[in-house]
Amino acid sequence: MSTAAPLQTTGPADTSRPPRPTDQSEETTVAQDAATAHEHETASAERSHRITLTTPISRQDVEDIRVGDVVFLDGHITTCRDVAHRRVIEYGRQLPVDIRDGAILHAGPIIRALDEDRFEVVSVGPTTSMRMEKFEEEFIARTGVRLIVGKGGMGPGTQAGCREHGALHCVFPAGNAVVAATQVERVEGAQWRDLGMPETLWTFRVRQFGPLIVSIDAQGNNLFEQQKVIYNERKAEALATLRQKVRYIR
């Protein structure tokens, strides 16, 4: 059983301490703190750069976007993957879709035909962008595409293309193919259908398509490569610590 401590008497009040704020001054302080917190939240939100890009996209539209920023797309995006890239770069064919200042999606969607010329999207999950790496720098130069969306990072060729021509590569989070399909308002075109459903150039009208995480910006910065450096630095430190702990093991 606990007991309360005896009440202790004190001498005269310490008049050297500042007076306790009145209720009005407390309210003012709380309001100031709330305003400061709001300013910090606003600054944080501004730095996170949740941006909506609308096609057609100009070079100026992407100049201030940086790796790690989050982008949403309104307008049009065309699926374009392995064979379409090969046709353009290796066989010199021209895309039947004008994607200058537009967007492409590395993806092989599942499409349901409603009739001969009407379709709906069942799912549209991004495919691995690195497979297009050997084509992408020249593809950007030839087509003038401004926004490339896929899965995972891309390499130095794409970095050079983005830096030279003012383009972005973005990552659509994996495992969200059905979510992506809900952001497609309409299928507005289907070109090179001889390639089959996954490789057909499907043109979608989209609204708030995303989130798209910028992995390569128009300055050529590469988020995945930056993270590799950080990982390797931390790995070295972690291994050094681990060796100290297990050095006695033979």
Salt bridges, closest charged atoms under 4 A:
ASP14 OD2 - ARG17 NE 3.59
GLU26 OE2 - ARG20 NH2 3.28
GLU63 OE2 - ARG59 NE 3.01
ASP69 OD1 - ARG47 NH1 3.68
ASP82 OD1 - ARG81 NE 3.53
ASP82 OD1 - ARG131 NH2 2.75
GLU90 OE1 - ARG86 NE 3.61
ASP101 OD1 - ARG146 NH2 2.64
ASP115 OD2 - ARG118 NE 2.84
GLU120 OE2 - ARG112 NH1 2.22
GLU136 OE1 - HIS85 NE2 2.85
GLU136 OE2 - HIS106 NE2 2.89
GLU138 OE2 - ARG142 NH2 2.57
GLU185 OE1 - ARG205 NE 3.37
GLU188 OE1 - HIS76 NE2 2.75
GLU188 OE2 - ARG205 NH1 3.16
ASP194 OD2 - ARG87 NH2 2.72
GLU199 OE2 - ARG81 NE 3.24
GLU225 OE2 - LYS228 NZ 3.10
